[in-house]
Amino acid sequence: MKRIFGSPFGSALLGGLVVAAFFAIAISAGWIDAKSSGTATLPQPLATPVASKESGEDTNAVNQIYRRDGQGVAFVESTLAPEESSSTPFSPFGEEESSGGGIATGSGIVIDTEGHVLTNNHVIDGATKIEVKLGSSETELKAEVVGTDPASDIALLKVNAPEDQLHPLALGDSSKMRVGDPVVAIGNPFGLDRTVTSGIVSALQRQIQAPNGFSIDHVIQTDAAINPGNSGGPLINAKGEAIGINSQIETGGGSNGNVGIGFAIPINTAREVVNEIEKNGKVEHAYLGINGGSITPALAKAVNLPVEKGVLVAEVVKGGPADKAGLKGGSTEATIEGASFKLGGDIITEIDGKEVDSMEQLIEAVNSAKPGDKMELTVLRHGETKQVDVTLGNRPNSVK
């Protein structure tokens, strides 16, 4: 269905299990608040960008970045409760653990001299105890969870450590990254601590799925080697700034290892999440509550749709904002090239008077809104154009 709907949705977490993308892309699974790309700031990190080297000095850029930023990367170890120990697509290891519990490892980013460490939520989810080692230190520090946002797969931890042991990474602006830019990943793949790999930005504006089923957008794709255990570690630009949080990999042929396709959550998204956690103690995201897919000329021709672009509504979540506003889902089951979906639902063609060509554009519009914001949708229903006013709600904890 990717060919039919043109959706980039779908990837695997560092657990190494692929999350497949189908037609029923959940709009309810994509509402990450991305209204600002860099207005919010964290406490100013002490680390500075890598300076240009004078003649005669080491010109190995990866080595420079590793020596400067390596001490700001944390080794995160989570002790899992027995009931949380079964294998899931979002386990940092991606390996089945015994019914008596187990240990999962990941990476983290020191972001200030107060002891805050940024990591992936799936690294610490379900943990009864979290311990962190900073940089090259072998000292295990007990970490407390300040807050989490499962929808963006981000968690904020705090450790008590002397200020001279905390080496915050400089945080860059992920919106300025371009395809082909060099990047470096530092983390603890397969428990091999302080591992560095390098590559380039392979693509931008990807979408991946968070552990709770919602989608994360504006994701950075890289070919820097990322493996289980790299979760939560930094993706670093040529200036030595963290511009992403390594989170998932796409695997092929049943392999759990790197095949040159990794995904990093933008640091700008992390900024917003951390600021929400520090301000409100939680993170809220706008929610529409439909399942649907992008309309392409090929799909329109195959099923005789009246338009060649827009969003076809397959299902409306009962009791959700779209349902309360009167949006209608499909009722007729259809199969094209082996994929099943529903026809007959509303076709969304405009949002607040602006044309919408695809699911990605609709996701972007809701991501940029807040719970309680109003949105006017122009829809085609049985050949007639209608205006549907929706008041966006708060996204639930998981996709239903």
N, C-alpha and C positions, 0 to 999 in steps of 0.2 A: 504493500500500500504506500510505501515511501514514494514510489514513482508516481502514483496517482495523486497523492496529496502534497507531495513536495515537502514533507516534514523532516527537519533535522533531528527530531526528538529521539532519544534512545541512546543509552550507553551503559557501561558497567562500572560499579564502584570498585575500589581497590580490592574488594573481596575477590574479584576476578570473574564474577558471574555476570553475563550480559543481560541488561534490561532491554527487551525488544520493544520497538516502536510499532504500534498498530494504528489503524484509522481513528479509533476512539481516543484521541488525544484529549486529556481532561483539561479543559480550561480552568476547572476548579483546581487543577494541579499545577498552576503556573503563576500564582499571584504573588510574586516577590516584589516588594516595594522598591522600585528602581528610579524614583523620581529625581534623584540627585546623583550626579556622578562624582562629586568631589567637594561639596560644600561643607559636609561634616568632617571634623578632624578628631583624631585621637590625641592623647598627650604626646607632645613632640618627642619622637624617638631620638636617642643620642647618636645612633649610627649615622654616618654621612655617606653620600655617594662615593663610589670609587674614583679617586682623583687620577688625572692623567699622569703618566709616568715620565720622568725625565730620561734623557738619553743614558743608556747604560743600565737602567733598572729593569726588573723583570717585566716583560710585556705580555705575559700570559694572563689574559683577562679572566679566564675561569679561575685560575689560581689566586688572583687578586681578590675576586669576589668571595671565594671560599675562605681565604684567610681573614677577610674583614667581617663577613657575615656568618661564618660557621658557628661562632660562639653564641649567636642569637637564635639558633635552631635548637629546639628541645626534643628530647626523647620522651614520649608519653606511653606509659604502661597502665592498662586498665585490668583490674581483677573483676571478672564477670560472675554474676550470681548464677547458680545452677539452672534456674529457669530461663536465663538469658543466654545459655551457652550453646544452644543448637546453632547449626550453620545457617546463615542468612545471606542474601545477596549483598548486605551492607557490612559484613564483618571485615575488619581491616585485614585479616588473614585470608578469608575466604575458605577456611578449612574447618571441617567439622570438629567440634570439641566435645569432650566427655560430658556426661550428664552431671558430673560433679563440679562443673564450672571450668574456667580456664583463664588464660592470660591473652589479652590482645594488645598489640603495640601499634603505635603510630608516631606522628611527628607533630611539632607545634612551632609557633613563632612568638618569640618574646617581643612585646610591643611597647613596653615602658619600663621604668625603673621602680615601679610599684609592685612588680611581680606578675603582671597580667600576661597570660599566654593564650594565643589564638590557635584553635585547632578545628578539626571536623567534629560535628556532633556524633557521627557514627563511630568515631574512635573511642568515645567515652560513654556511649549510650548503654544503659543497663549495668554500669560498673558499680561495684560496692566499695571500691577503693581505687584511687587514681594517684600514681606517682610520676614525678617528672625529674629528668636529669637535664641540666642546662649545659649546652655546648659540649665541651670535652670532659666535663666533670662527671665523676662516677657517683657523686652524692645523690641519693634518692630523696626527693622532697615531696611531702604530701601536698596534693593539690585539691583545692575546693572549687566547685562549680559555681561561677558567678551567675551564669545564665546560658540558655541554649535557644537555638531557633532551628528546629528540625526541618522546617520548610526550605531553609537555605543551607542546611547541613553545616551550621556554624555553632561552635561552643566557645565560651570565654571562661578560662580557668584563672586561678590565682594561687601563687606559691609565696611562702615567706622565705626570702633569701636576702642576704646582704646586697646592698646596691652595687658593690664592685663585682658581684657575680652575675649581674643582669646586664646584658648587652643587646638592647633593643635594635631591631632592624628598622631602617628607614622605609617608610611606606610610600610607594609611588602613586601614580595616577593610571589606573588600568585602562581608562578610556583613550589614552594616548598611544597605546600599543598598536603596532601595525603588523600585518602578515609579513613574515620574513625577518622580523626583529630577533636578535639573539637572546636566548634566555638560559638560565641555570636553575636546576632543581637541587635542593639539599634536603636530605631526610634520612630515614632509617628503613629502607626496603628490606623485607624479610628479617627484620631485627638487626641488620648490618648497619650499626649506627655511624653517623657522620659520613654518609655516602653522597658524592656530588656527581651529577650528570649534566649534560648540556645539549642544547638543540636550538630550535627556532620556534617562533609563533607560527603554527601551521594554518590556523584559521581563527576567525573571530565570530562572535554572535552565535555561538552554538547553544543548544539547550540540552540539559541532562536532567535526570530524575533523582530527586532527593529520596532518602529512605522512607519517608512517610507518603510517597506517591505524588507529591507536588513537583512541579518543574522549576528549574533554576535557569534563568536566561543570562545573556551577555557573557557566556562562558568562553574562556580562552582555550583553544586546542593547541597542543604542543607535541613535538616528536622527541623532546627530552625524555630519556628513559625514566618511567614512573612505574613502580611496582607496589604490591601490598606492603604496607608499612610506611610508604611515602605520604599517606593520607594526613592532611593537616599541616604539612611542611610548605615552605615558600617556593614559589616560582619567581625568579629574580631577573630583573632586566640588566642591561649592560652598565647602568649606573650603580648597580648594587642595591637597588630598591626592590622590595617585595611588591609585586604587582598581581599576585594570585595565590590562592591556597590550593595546592595539588589535592585532588579529591577522587577522581575516577579514571578508569582506563577502559578502552574498548579492546576486547580480546577477540581472537579468531581461532577456529579449529579446535575449540575445547581447551585452549591454553589459558592458564591463570596469570601468565606473565606479560611483559611489555611487548607490544607489537608496533610501537611507534605512534600510537594515538592515545594521548593523555589529555585530561581536562582539568582546568584550574578555575575555581570560583574567583571572580574578580575581587581585588582588594577593595574597590569602591563599594561593592555590595557588603563586604565585611565591615567597612567603616560604618555604614548605616545601621547594620545589625547591632554592632557593639554600642553605638551611641543610643539606640533604642533600649538595649539592655541596661545601660548605665542610667538612663533617664527614667524609664518606666518599669524596669525589672522584667519586661517581657517584650515580645515583638508581635505586632499585629499586621496582617496583610489583607488587602482588599480581596473580595471573593465574589465571583459572578454565579458559578454553579451550573455549568453546562458541560456536556461532552460533545465534541464536534471535530470537524476537519476542514482543511483548506480545499476550496474548489479550484480545479485546474481545467483548461480547455478540454483535455482528454476525458476527464471525469464528466464534465458537462455534456459532452457528446455521447458518452457511453450510457448515461442514464437520463438523457434528455432534460437537462436542467435549463432554466431560462436565462442564466448568466454564466459567464466563464470564469468569474473570480468572486471571492467572498468567503464566508464561513458557513458551512452546512451544519445545522444543529441536529445532532443525533439523539441526544437525551438531555433532559432538564432534571437537575437534582431536586427531588421532592422537598418542598419547604424552603428551598434556597432563594436567593434574591431574584434570579431569573424566573423561577416558578411563580413567585409572588407578583412579579410584574406582568405575567401572562405570556411569556415566551413559550413556544411549542417545540417539542422534539419530534423525531420521526416515528412512524408506526409500521412502515413496510420494510420487511427484511429483504436485503438484496445481497448477492454475492458476485464479486468481480475478481477474476483471477485468483480464486480461492479465499478471498477475504470477505468477511461478512460485516455489514453495517446496516443502518436504518435510513430510509428515505422518507420524504414527506414532511420533514420538519422545516422550521423557519430558516431562511437564508439571510444572514446578516451581511449587509452591503455597505453600511456607513456607521461610524461612531461619532456622535456629536457633529454631524454634518460633513465629516471627512470620510472619503472612501476607505474601505478596508479590503485588502486583496487576499489576505491569508490569515491563518490561525496565529502565526507569529505576531502579526500586527495587532490582533485583538488581545493577545497575551501582553504585549508591550503596553497597550492602553490601560489595561487593568493594573498592571504592575506599577504604573506611574501614579495611580490613584490611591486614596486612603479609604478605609472602611467608613461608610456614611456618605461618601461622595455620590452624586447622581450622574447617570450616564444615559444619553439618549441614543437608542439603537434604531437604525432604519432597517426593516426586514421585509423580505418578500414572502408572502403567505398565500398559497393557492392563486398566484398571479396578481395579487394586490399588494401595494406598498403600504406598510403601516409603520407608525412610530411607537416604540416601546420605551418607556422611561423606567430605568432600573436604579434602585438605591443599593449600592454595593454593601455587602455584609462583611463580617469577620470570618476569615478562613478557618475551617475546622482543623483539628489536630492531624487528621489523615484523610486520604481519599476514601470515600465510602463505596 
